[in-house]
Amino acid sequence: MTETEINFDGIIGPSHNYAGLSLGNIASATNAGESSFPRAAALQGIAKMRHNIDLGLAQGFFMPQPRPDHGWLQSLGTTMAEAQPHIQAAAFSASSMWAANAATVSPAADTQDGKCHLTVANLVTMPHRSHEWGFTLKQLQMAFGDTDKFAVHGPVPPPFGDEGAANHMRLCEQHDAPGVEIFVYGTSGGPFPARQHLEASKAVARRHGLSSDNMLLIQQSEQAIAAGAFHNDVVAVANEHVLLVHEQAFAEPLAAYNAIREKCPWVEIVEVPASSVSLADAISSYLFNAQLVTLPDGGGMALILPTEAQDNANVWNWLQAMTAGNGPIRKLLPVNVRQSMANGGGPACLRLRVVADPASIDQRFMANHDILDRLEALVTRYWPEQIAPADISKPETIAQCEMAHEKLLDLLELTGLTEN
Ligand code: SUG
């Protein structure tokens, strides 16, 4: 089997809820205090994985984290019963579902030692996400444990915020060929924090063995962050030789495009003009938070979009006009991930891309219809149907979420993840 792109989706955990924890993420703020539907959320995530498999794409998954995170609470000198509500919510969040923030990945074809390098993201900017990396690292070390093929790195040290693949794009002529990696960092975002620090991006590139020949640092526009683009993957997406990008994504777009063209003469940049799709439309519809994928057997490229993109007339008209032309993106495939979207996570947020030989991965992390059938049955049986804000601190909600998590690790023979 050759190296191929594998999408690892975060299984949506049983504690999925809307706590309004992410400053600068408009959906998270707008839906704060709403009731969530964890069972429906997880089933939507599973349906998206099935959709990818049916397209002929390689699919894997990552486990949700044990929540509440008792170890984190203990390190703060408190417990779930005693903590203040904002700490309870931060300990209980299912935010690890957004696997695009799990790590940054440099495929073997790009690195000096010929291994695929992964650096777990420290996620230090948001308290509820700052305690994800330990469990994520364990999981990456297990899934990519073949040390002849993979190098898994710990987090970049604070205070340099690193949010992983959500601020990283790779351009290449085909997935298994050497590529150019683009690290997008922020400096300020008006009223909102810039979550990806320049020093973190540089550190990841150095650790992965990239050189100035095959990497670029590009600054995100302050305007985009201020409008709610808390990650670059809300305003740009790349796949192989194609970059689909909003006109206002980068601080200096023309200089950025020139730098990209210089390193990637074969690149096709599809810029979405603000006059057709405003930043506000881009952010509410998450048109760029699509999985831009290469369909097998010469089928061209498809955008796997949230259904919200179809609901927005400006966005949908622009997309339809684009696919009617003779550009590289041939198909629009909307998927329903509304429960995740209401917390600011679209189809692309829910997955981490790894270019590797699927046979080199621990098979417990690889998906197929049979395992997804079993997963679906387990979620239907054990995931809470609904979580209202007041439920977060209730012992019965906590017990149900913990049992559901245990049953999942049992089913996938991954209980080792919670052992010390
Ligand atoms: O980090 N939302 C996530 C969404 C992450 C989306 N990922 C990418 N763009 N790649 C975040 O802001 C909201 C949780 C809450 O408010 O309950 C949250 O964490």
Residues whose N, C-alpha, C, O or C-beta is under 5 A from the ligand:
A	BS01	SUG	N17 Y18 A19 G20 L21 S22 N25 S28 S95 W98 A100 N101 A166 H231 D233 N343 G344 G345 C349
